[in-house]
């Protein structure tokens, strides 16, 4: 994959910013690079608290939804929360369940089976609710596209409240977009065009949290009680890859703080089982350790298992459920690797690699892994990718996009090919007859305005900084920028023309490269690289020759010079602390 490196050249008085907020000017520069500009915004970024979150009442239909729910609770009507099978849906379901129970509701839950039901509420789930005597259905993290399903539930005289965060479906006529809404009794979704809620990028679990917040206010329940659900909203925010800006940043920072001493037995068991009890829990651990375990239930078994874990009151049972989910995630990793290898072989051996939008059909792939594999394909080629696999009645696909391609809008133009469709600009899920896969591939590639420039990965360097500037204090100061994630990535530093004094490959799987690097001031430091070591070696041998590569590994003098982007860290071993860098990119 081609790369272009850019230095972010945002201007500000970094020394003055440093004085005002008692931060290093380097930190001030990074904050400015994150488009945090005004003094008020900087205060919010650095010191925002739960008190700074927007009022839930600003959301369209919040008053209507709360009134309906309150009346149903007073009338002792039965309520069913229907969620989704991913980390956002599971946490949204849990938050609504516990919040409604606290308000005195007669409430239970249901979550679609990924294989049997597919995404979102459907007639089968509605029939189950009707037969169980349910009066009111509340969706979470789904429902905004359920026009026919909502109409069906209303025909059965059921009350339907939709809570969601996905983009509003639309149809285009005469160059104008017309949004299509289900005829629910209330719709709470910040993406509605006439919703005045100021921050639109929240996940389904945060929408659920806002509803519980409003309900607690209506039922005169102390707001502090609502804060106990913030860790689940935080888990969903990171797991659903929302932008970690604005109030999402506050929710995740506060949620992580609370998660370290969580009272939830299920979550505590999952944290312990994954060896994360040292107090250093971060957004990385949610995104790449805890989150995948929560998602594994919905992928390979049932998401109800993850919900059961969060609801668990027994430490013994929580430990068993956590172990089951971890084992499922280990299986998921193995299946994903096999599926990805098949997909890459298929692309490289065919005309597909010439396409600007990659459509890959893997009939034997487990359908729950299609999205993960699509994401890995996107990372490999920096192109939008959709992976299809067989399902009952046709094919089911999951797509992952790049910044230059609004996948939701582009796929919306092809809705005539689909039996089911929904998503975001950066991701989508869809179902269609198998014979439409090639038609979709041809249409998307014919209509796209993507250029070759769009496929060149843009590496944005925050600060060109020689390694001798790195100190323990600077590394500690970088922690105030956390939590890191989408739209608030770890800062990227860079230095050119470093000498490599020695190199060796480490790790049980021989997948870590450790270098001893030196800059032109004579400063030496350890550097670790966790990427593709074979490609790294190919790059160096191609540029400098095999003999220089051998000299590097032997620790002999060599002609190799390496420019890197990096992130500085502290290595602690046997009580000794040393500075080191993690290499992200090289040239």
C-alpha positions as CSV (number, residue, x, y, z in Angstrom):
1,X,0.0,0.0,0.0
2,X,1.4,3.4,-1.0
3,X,1.8,6.1,1.6
4,X,2.4,9.8,1.6
5,X,3.7,11.5,4.8
6,X,2.5,14.9,5.8
7,X,3.4,17.2,8.7
8,X,0.3,18.8,10.2
9,X,1.0,22.5,10.0
10,X,-1.8,23.9,12.1
11,X,-0.8,27.3,13.5
12,X,-1.2,28.7,17.1
13,X,0.8,30.2,19.9
14,X,1.8,26.8,21.4
15,X,4.0,28.4,24.1
16,X,1.1,30.6,25.3
17,X,-1.3,27.6,25.2
18,X,1.2,25.7,27.2
19,X,1.3,28.5,29.8
20,X,-2.4,28.9,30.1
21,X,-3.2,25.2,30.5
22,X,0.1,24.1,32.2
23,X,1.0,21.7,29.4
24,X,4.1,21.1,27.3
25,X,4.0,23.1,24.0
26,X,4.4,19.8,22.1
27,X,1.1,18.7,23.8
28,X,-0.5,22.0,22.8
29,X,0.5,21.5,19.2
30,X,-1.1,18.0,19.2
31,X,-4.3,19.3,20.6
32,X,-4.4,22.0,17.9
33,X,-3.9,19.3,15.3
34,X,-7.1,17.6,16.7
35,X,-9.0,20.8,15.6
36,X,-9.5,21.8,19.2
37,X,-9.1,25.5,18.8
38,X,-11.0,27.8,21.2
39,X,-10.1,28.2,24.9
40,X,-13.5,26.8,25.8
41,X,-12.9,23.8,23.6
42,X,-9.5,23.1,25.0
43,X,-10.9,23.2,28.6
44,X,-13.6,20.8,27.5
45,X,-11.0,18.5,25.8
46,X,-8.7,18.5,28.8
47,X,-11.1,18.7,31.8
48,X,-14.6,17.9,30.6
49,X,-16.8,16.0,33.1
50,X,-20.1,14.2,33.1
51,X,-21.7,17.6,34.1
52,X,-20.7,18.9,30.7
53,X,-22.7,16.3,28.7
54,X,-25.6,17.7,26.7
55,X,-29.1,17.4,28.1
56,X,-31.0,14.4,26.9
57,X,-34.1,16.6,26.5
58,X,-32.5,18.2,23.5
59,X,-33.0,15.1,21.5
60,X,-36.1,15.0,19.2
61,X,-38.9,12.9,20.6
62,X,-37.2,12.4,24.0
63,X,-40.1,14.0,25.8
64,X,-42.6,11.9,23.8
65,X,-40.7,8.6,24.4
66,X,-40.3,9.3,28.2
67,X,-44.0,10.2,28.5
68,X,-45.0,7.0,26.8
69,X,-42.6,4.8,28.9
70,X,-43.8,6.5,32.1
71,X,-47.4,5.9,31.3
72,X,-46.7,2.3,30.4
73,X,-44.8,1.8,33.7
74,X,-47.7,3.4,35.7
75,X,-50.2,1.2,33.8
76,X,-48.1,-1.9,34.5
77,X,-47.8,-2.6,30.8
78,X,-45.2,-5.1,29.6
79,X,-42.1,-3.7,27.8
80,X,-39.6,-5.6,25.6
81,X,-36.3,-4.1,24.7
82,X,-35.0,-5.5,21.3
83,X,-31.3,-4.8,20.8
84,X,-28.6,-5.8,18.3
85,X,-26.0,-8.6,18.4
86,X,-22.9,-6.4,18.6
87,X,-21.1,-4.7,21.4
88,X,-23.2,-1.5,21.0
89,X,-26.5,-3.4,20.9
90,X,-25.7,-5.6,23.9
91,X,-24.6,-2.7,26.0
92,X,-27.6,-0.5,24.9
93,X,-29.9,-3.4,25.8
94,X,-28.3,-3.8,29.2
95,X,-28.5,-0.1,30.0
96,X,-32.2,0.2,29.0
97,X,-33.0,-3.0,30.9
98,X,-31.4,-1.9,34.2
99,X,-32.6,1.6,33.8
100,X,-36.2,0.6,33.2
101,X,-36.2,-1.9,36.0
102,X,-35.0,0.9,38.4
103,X,-38.0,2.9,37.3
104,X,-40.3,0.0,38.1
105,X,-41.0,-1.3,34.6
106,X,-42.1,-4.8,33.8
107,X,-39.4,-5.3,31.2
108,X,-37.5,-8.1,29.4
109,X,-35.2,-8.3,26.4
110,X,-34.6,-10.0,23.1
111,X,-31.7,-9.9,20.7
112,X,-31.8,-11.1,17.1
113,X,-29.9,-14.2,16.1
114,X,-27.3,-13.1,13.5
115,X,-27.7,-16.2,11.4
116,X,-31.5,-16.8,11.8
117,X,-32.8,-13.3,12.1
118,X,-30.2,-11.0,10.6
119,X,-29.8,-7.4,11.7
120,X,-32.5,-5.6,13.5
121,X,-36.1,-6.1,14.5
122,X,-38.2,-8.4,12.3
123,X,-41.6,-9.9,12.1
124,X,-40.6,-13.1,13.9
125,X,-39.3,-11.1,16.9
126,X,-42.5,-9.1,16.8
127,X,-44.6,-12.2,16.7
128,X,-42.7,-13.6,19.7
129,X,-43.4,-10.4,21.6
130,X,-47.0,-10.4,20.7
131,X,-47.5,-14.0,21.7
132,X,-45.8,-13.2,25.0
133,X,-48.3,-10.4,25.7
134,X,-45.8,-7.6,25.3
135,X,-47.5,-4.2,25.0
136,X,-44.5,-2.0,24.0
137,X,-41.4,-2.6,22.0
138,X,-38.3,-0.4,22.5
139,X,-35.5,-0.9,20.0
140,X,-32.0,0.1,20.6
141,X,-29.1,0.3,18.2
142,X,-31.5,-0.7,15.4
143,X,-35.0,0.2,14.1
144,X,-34.5,3.3,12.1
145,X,-34.7,1.3,8.8
146,X,-37.5,-1.0,10.0
147,X,-40.4,0.7,8.2
148,X,-42.4,-2.5,7.3
149,X,-41.6,-4.1,10.7
150,X,-42.8,-1.1,12.6
151,X,-46.0,-1.0,10.6
152,X,-46.5,-4.7,11.3
153,X,-46.1,-4.2,15.1
154,X,-48.5,-1.2,15.0
155,X,-51.1,-3.3,13.2
156,X,-50.9,-5.7,16.1
157,X,-51.8,-2.6,18.4
158,X,-48.3,-2.6,19.9
159,X,-46.6,0.6,20.9
160,X,-43.2,1.0,19.2
161,X,-40.4,3.3,20.4
162,X,-37.3,3.4,18.2
163,X,-34.0,4.4,19.7
164,X,-31.1,4.2,17.2
165,X,-28.0,6.1,16.0
166,X,-27.7,4.9,12.4
167,X,-28.1,7.1,9.4
168,X,-31.6,7.8,8.3
169,X,-32.6,5.9,5.1
170,X,-33.5,8.1,2.2
171,X,-34.6,8.0,-1.4
172,X,-33.3,10.4,-4.0
173,X,-35.8,12.0,-6.4
174,X,-35.0,14.8,-8.8
175,X,-31.7,15.4,-7.1
176,X,-33.3,15.8,-3.7
177,X,-33.0,13.5,-0.7
178,X,-36.2,12.5,1.1
179,X,-35.7,10.8,4.5
180,X,-37.8,7.7,5.1
181,X,-39.0,7.2,8.7
182,X,-40.9,4.2,10.3
183,X,-44.3,5.2,11.7
184,X,-43.2,4.5,15.3
185,X,-44.9,6.1,18.3
186,X,-41.6,7.9,19.0
187,X,-38.2,7.9,17.4
188,X,-35.1,8.9,19.4
189,X,-32.1,9.2,17.0
190,X,-29.8,12.3,16.9
191,X,-29.3,11.7,13.2
192,X,-32.8,12.9,12.4
193,X,-32.5,16.1,10.3
194,X,-34.8,18.1,12.6
195,X,-33.2,16.9,15.8
196,X,-31.5,19.8,17.7
197,X,-29.2,17.5,19.7
198,X,-25.8,19.2,19.2
199,X,-23.6,16.1,19.1
200,X,-24.7,13.6,16.4
201,X,-21.8,11.0,16.6
202,X,-23.0,9.0,19.6
203,X,-23.6,5.2,19.6
204,X,-26.8,3.3,20.3
205,X,-25.8,2.7,23.9
206,X,-25.3,6.4,24.6
207,X,-28.7,7.0,23.1
208,X,-30.0,4.4,25.6
209,X,-28.0,6.1,28.4
210,X,-29.7,9.5,27.5
211,X,-33.1,7.9,27.7
212,X,-32.4,6.4,31.1
213,X,-31.0,9.8,32.2
214,X,-34.2,11.5,31.2
215,X,-36.4,8.7,32.8
216,X,-34.5,9.0,36.1
217,X,-35.1,12.8,36.1
218,X,-38.8,12.2,35.5
219,X,-39.0,9.5,38.3
220,X,-37.0,11.7,40.7
221,X,-34.1,9.2,40.8
222,X,-30.8,10.8,41.7
223,X,-28.7,11.4,38.6
224,X,-25.6,9.9,40.3
225,X,-27.4,6.5,40.0
226,X,-27.4,6.9,36.3
227,X,-23.7,7.3,36.2
228,X,-23.2,3.6,37.1
229,X,-24.2,2.8,33.5
230,X,-21.5,5.1,31.9
231,X,-18.9,2.3,31.7
232,X,-21.2,0.3,29.5
233,X,-21.9,3.4,27.3
234,X,-18.1,3.8,27.1
235,X,-17.5,0.2,26.2
236,X,-20.0,0.5,23.3
237,X,-18.6,3.9,22.1
238,X,-15.1,2.4,21.7
239,X,-16.3,-1.0,20.4
240,X,-18.6,0.6,17.8
241,X,-15.6,2.8,16.7
242,X,-17.3,6.2,17.3
243,X,-15.2,9.4,17.1
244,X,-13.6,10.0,20.4
245,X,-14.3,13.7,20.4
246,X,-16.9,15.9,22.2
247,X,-18.9,14.2,24.7
248,X,-17.8,10.7,23.5
249,X,-14.4,11.6,24.9
250,X,-15.9,12.4,28.3
251,X,-18.0,9.3,28.4
252,X,-15.1,7.0,27.5
253,X,-12.6,8.7,29.9
254,X,-15.1,8.5,32.8
255,X,-16.2,5.0,31.8
256,X,-12.7,3.7,31.7
257,X,-12.0,5.2,35.2
258,X,-15.1,3.4,36.6
259,X,-14.4,0.2,34.7
260,X,-11.1,-0.3,36.6
261,X,-13.1,-0.9,39.8
262,X,-16.3,-2.1,38.2
263,X,-19.0,-3.7,40.4
264,X,-20.4,-5.6,37.5
265,X,-19.4,-9.3,38.1
266,X,-19.5,-10.3,34.5
267,X,-17.3,-7.4,33.2
268,X,-14.9,-7.8,36.2
269,X,-14.5,-11.5,35.3
270,X,-13.8,-10.7,31.6
271,X,-11.2,-8.1,32.7
272,X,-9.5,-10.6,35.1
273,X,-9.5,-13.4,32.6
274,X,-7.7,-11.2,30.0
275,X,-5.1,-10.2,32.5
276,X,-6.1,-6.6,32.7
277,X,-6.1,-6.1,36.4
278,X,-3.0,-3.9,36.7
279,X,-5.1,-0.7,36.5
280,X,-3.8,0.3,33.1
281,X,-7.1,-0.3,31.3
282,X,-7.3,1.8,28.1
283,X,-9.5,2.3,25.1
284,X,-7.1,-0.1,23.3
285,X,-8.1,-2.9,25.7
286,X,-11.8,-2.2,25.0
287,X,-11.3,-2.2,21.3
288,X,-9.0,-5.1,20.9
289,X,-9.4,-7.3,24.0
290,X,-12.7,-6.9,25.9
291,X,-14.8,-5.8,22.9
292,X,-14.0,-8.7,20.7
293,X,-15.0,-11.1,23.5
294,X,-18.4,-9.3,23.9
295,X,-18.8,-9.4,20.1
296,X,-17.8,-13.1,19.8
297,X,-21.1,-14.3,21.3
298,X,-23.1,-12.6,18.6
299,X,-20.7,-13.7,15.9
300,X,-20.4,-17.5,16.6
301,X,-23.1,-18.3,19.1
302,X,-25.6,-15.8,20.5
303,X,-25.3,-12.3,21.7
304,X,-27.6,-13.2,24.6
305,X,-24.6,-14.9,26.2
306,X,-22.8,-11.5,26.4
307,X,-25.9,-9.9,27.8
308,X,-26.2,-12.8,30.3
309,X,-22.6,-12.1,31.4
310,X,-23.4,-8.4,32.1
311,X,-26.5,-9.5,34.0
312,X,-24.8,-12.2,36.0
313,X,-25.0,-12.0,39.9
314,X,-22.8,-15.1,40.6
315,X,-19.0,-14.8,40.5
316,X,-18.7,-18.5,39.5
317,X,-21.2,-18.2,36.7
318,X,-19.6,-15.0,35.5
319,X,-16.2,-16.7,35.3
320,X,-17.7,-19.5,33.3
321,X,-19.5,-17.2,30.9
322,X,-16.4,-15.0,30.5
323,X,-14.3,-18.1,29.7
324,X,-16.9,-19.2,27.1
325,X,-16.8,-15.8,25.4
326,X,-12.9,-15.7,25.4
327,X,-12.8,-19.2,23.8
328,X,-15.3,-18.1,21.2
329,X,-13.2,-15.1,20.4
330,X,-10.1,-17.3,20.0
331,X,-12.0,-19.4,17.5
332,X,-13.1,-16.2,15.7
333,X,-9.5,-15.1,15.3
334,X,-8.6,-18.4,13.7
335,X,-11.5,-18.4,11.3
336,X,-10.9,-14.7,10.4
337,X,-7.3,-15.4,9.5
338,X,-8.3,-18.3,7.2
339,X,-11.0,-16.1,5.6
340,X,-8.7,-13.2,5.0
341,X,-6.0,-15.4,3.4
342,X,-8.7,-16.8,1.0
343,X,-9.9,-13.3,0.2
344,X,-6.4,-11.9,-0.5
345,X,-5.6,-14.8,-2.7
346,X,-8.8,-14.3,-4.7
347,X,-8.1,-10.6,-5.2
348,X,-4.5,-11.1,-6.2
349,X,-5.3,-13.9,-8.7
350,X,-8.1,-12.0,-10.5
351,X,-9.3,-8.8,-12.1
352,X,-10.6,-7.8,-8.7
353,X,-7.4,-6.0,-7.7
354,X,-7.9,-3.5,-10.5
355,X,-11.3,-2.4,-9.0
356,X,-11.6,0.8,-7.0
357,X,-14.4,-0.8,-4.8
358,X,-13.5,-4.3,-3.8
359,X,-16.4,-6.8,-3.8
360,X,-15.3,-10.3,-2.6
361,X,-17.6,-13.3,-2.5
362,X,-16.6,-16.0,0.1
363,X,-19.4,-18.5,0.1
364,X,-17.9,-20.7,2.9
365,X,-17.0,-17.8,5.2
366,X,-18.9,-17.6,8.4
367,X,-21.2,-14.6,7.8
368,X,-20.4,-13.0,11.1
369,X,-16.8,-12.6,10.1
370,X,-17.5,-10.7,6.8
371,X,-17.2,-7.3,8.3
372,X,-13.9,-8.0,10.1
373,X,-12.4,-9.5,6.8
374,X,-13.7,-6.5,4.9
375,X,-11.9,-4.2,7.3
376,X,-8.7,-6.1,6.9
377,X,-9.0,-6.0,3.1
378,X,-9.6,-2.2,3.3
379,X,-6.4,-1.9,5.5
380,X,-4.4,-3.9,3.0
381,X,-5.4,-2.0,-0.1
382,X,-6.8,1.3,1.4
383,X,-9.9,0.7,-0.8
384,X,-13.6,0.3,0.2
385,X,-14.3,-3.4,0.6
386,X,-17.5,-5.5,0.8
387,X,-17.3,-9.2,1.7
388,X,-20.3,-11.4,0.8
389,X,-21.0,-14.9,2.1
390,X,-23.9,-17.3,1.6
391,X,-27.0,-17.0,3.8
392,X,-30.5,-18.4,3.6
393,X,-32.2,-17.1,0.5
394,X,-29.2,-15.4,-1.0
395,X,-26.0,-13.6,0.1
396,X,-25.2,-11.3,3.0
397,X,-22.5,-8.7,2.9
398,X,-20.7,-6.4,5.2
399,X,-18.7,-3.4,4.0
400,X,-15.9,-1.1,5.4
401,X,-14.9,2.1,3.7
402,X,-12.2,4.8,3.5
403,X,-12.7,8.5,4.3
404,X,-13.0,9.4,0.6
405,X,-16.0,7.1,0.0
406,X,-19.4,7.5,1.7
407,X,-20.4,3.8,1.5
408,X,-23.9,4.4,2.9
409,X,-24.7,7.0,0.2
410,X,-23.1,5.0,-2.7
411,X,-24.9,1.8,-1.7
412,X,-28.2,3.8,-1.3
413,X,-28.1,4.4,-5.1
414,X,-28.2,0.6,-5.6
415,X,-31.0,-0.2,-3.2
416,X,-33.0,-1.8,-6.0
417,X,-30.5,-4.7,-5.8
418,X,-30.9,-5.4,-2.1
419,X,-33.4,-7.2,0.1
420,X,-32.0,-5.5,3.2
421,X,-29.6,-2.6,3.8
422,X,-28.4,-0.2,6.4
423,X,-25.2,1.5,7.7
424,X,-22.9,4.5,8.1
425,X,-20.6,6.4,5.7
426,X,-17.8,4.1,6.8
427,X,-19.6,0.8,7.1
428,X,-22.7,-1.0,5.8
429,X,-24.5,-4.3,6.0
430,X,-26.7,-5.6,3.2
431,X,-28.5,-8.7,1.8
432,X,-29.2,-9.5,-1.8
433,X,-29.8,-12.4,-4.2
434,X,-26.5,-14.0,-5.2
435,X,-27.0,-13.1,-8.9
436,X,-26.9,-9.4,-7.9
437,X,-23.3,-9.6,-6.4
438,X,-21.6,-9.1,-9.8
439,X,-24.2,-6.5,-10.9
440,X,-23.4,-4.5,-7.7
441,X,-19.6,-4.8,-8.3
442,X,-19.9,-3.5,-11.8
443,X,-22.3,-0.7,-10.9
444,X,-20.3,0.6,-7.9
445,X,-17.0,0.6,-9.9
446,X,-18.6,2.2,-12.9
447,X,-20.3,5.0,-10.9
448,X,-17.5,5.7,-8.4
449,X,-15.5,9.0,-8.6
450,X,-12.6,7.6,-6.6
451,X,-9.2,8.4,-8.0
452,X,-5.8,6.6,-7.5
453,X,-4.9,9.5,-5.1
454,X,-7.7,8.4,-2.8
455,X,-5.9,5.0,-2.4
456,X,-2.7,6.5,-1.1
457,X,-2.7,6.3,2.6
458,X,-2.1,9.7,4.1
459,X,0.2,9.5,7.2
460,X,-0.3,12.7,9.3
461,X,2.7,13.5,11.4
462,X,1.9,15.6,14.5
463,X,5.4,16.7,15.4
464,X,8.7,16.0,13.6
465,X,10.7,15.3,16.8
466,X,14.3,13.9,17.2
467,X,14.4,11.0,19.6
468,X,16.7,12.9,22.0
469,X,13.8,15.2,22.8
470,X,11.9,12.2,24.4
471,X,11.7,12.3,28.2
472,X,9.7,10.4,30.8
473,X,7.9,13.7,31.6
474,X,6.8,14.1,27.9
475,X,5.5,10.5,27.9
476,X,3.5,11.2,31.1
477,X,2.2,14.4,29.6
478,X,0.9,12.5,26.5
479,X,-1.4,10.6,28.8
480,X,-3.7,13.7,29.2
481,X,-4.6,13.3,25.5
482,X,-6.2,9.9,26.2
483,X,-8.5,8.1,25.5
484,X,-7.1,7.5,22.1
485,X,-9.2,6.1,19.2
486,X,-11.0,7.2,16.0
487,X,-10.6,11.0,15.5
488,X,-8.3,11.2,18.5
489,X,-5.5,8.9,17.4
490,X,-2.3,8.5,19.3
491,X,0.1,11.3,18.3
492,X,2.6,10.5,15.6
493,X,6.1,11.7,15.8
494,X,8.8,11.4,13.1
495,X,12.6,11.5,12.6
496,X,14.6,11.1,9.4
497,X,17.8,9.2,8.6
498,X,18.3,7.1,11.7
499,X,21.2,4.6,11.7
500,X,20.4,1.1,12.8
501,X,23.1,-0.2,15.1
502,X,21.6,-3.7,15.5
503,X,18.4,-5.7,15.0
504,X,16.9,-8.9,16.2
505,X,13.5,-10.7,16.0
506,X,11.7,-11.5,19.2
507,X,8.6,-13.2,20.4
508,X,7.2,-16.7,20.7
509,X,5.8,-16.3,17.1
510,X,8.9,-14.3,15.9
511,X,6.7,-11.4,15.2
512,X,8.4,-8.5,16.9
513,X,11.4,-6.7,15.5
514,X,13.7,-4.9,18.0
515,X,16.1,-2.3,16.6
516,X,18.8,-0.2,18.2
517,X,18.6,3.2,16.5
518,X,20.8,6.3,16.6
519,X,20.3,9.8,15.4
520,X,22.8,12.4,14.2
521,X,23.4,13.7,17.8
522,X,24.5,10.2,18.9
523,X,21.4,9.5,20.9
524,X,20.6,5.8,20.8
525,X,17.3,4.2,21.7
526,X,15.5,0.9,21.4
527,X,12.7,0.7,18.7
528,X,10.1,-2.0,18.3
529,X,8.2,-2.8,15.2
530,X,5.0,-5.0,15.3
531,X,4.2,-4.9,11.6
532,X,5.1,-7.2,8.7
533,X,8.7,-8.1,9.3
534,X,9.1,-9.8,5.9
535,X,8.0,-6.6,4.1
536,X,10.3,-4.6,6.3
537,X,13.3,-6.8,5.4
538,X,12.3,-6.7,1.7
539,X,12.3,-2.9,1.8
540,X,15.8,-2.7,3.3
541,X,17.4,-5.4,1.1
542,X,15.8,-3.8,-2.0
543,X,17.2,-0.4,-1.1
544,X,20.6,-1.3,0.5
545,X,21.2,-4.9,-0.5
546,X,21.3,-8.2,1.3
547,X,24.8,-7.8,2.7
548,X,23.8,-4.6,4.5
549,X,20.7,-6.4,6.0
550,X,23.0,-9.2,7.3
551,X,25.3,-6.6,8.8
552,X,22.4,-4.9,10.5
553,X,21.3,-8.2,12.1
554,X,24.9,-9.1,13.1
555,X,25.2,-5.7,14.8
556,X,28.0,-4.6,12.4
557,X,28.5,-1.2,10.9
558,X,26.1,-0.8,7.9
559,X,24.9,1.9,5.5
560,X,21.2,1.6,6.3
561,X,19.4,4.8,7.2
562,X,15.8,4.7,8.2
563,X,13.1,7.4,8.5
564,X,10.3,6.5,10.9
565,X,7.1,7.7,12.4
566,X,6.8,6.6,16.0
567,X,5.1,6.9,19.4
568,X,7.4,7.0,22.5
569,X,6.9,4.7,25.5
570,X,8.6,3.5,28.6
571,X,9.8,0.0,28.8
572,X,9.8,-1.5,32.4
573,X,11.8,-4.7,33.0
574,X,13.1,-6.1,36.2
575,X,12.6,-2.7,37.9
576,X,14.6,-0.9,35.2
577,X,12.9,1.8,33.1
578,X,14.2,2.8,29.7
579,X,12.8,5.0,26.9
580,X,11.8,3.3,23.7
581,X,9.8,4.1,20.6
582,X,7.2,2.0,18.7
583,X,7.7,2.3,15.0
584,X,4.4,2.9,13.0
585,X,5.7,3.6,9.5
586,X,9.1,3.6,7.8
587,X,10.7,4.7,4.6
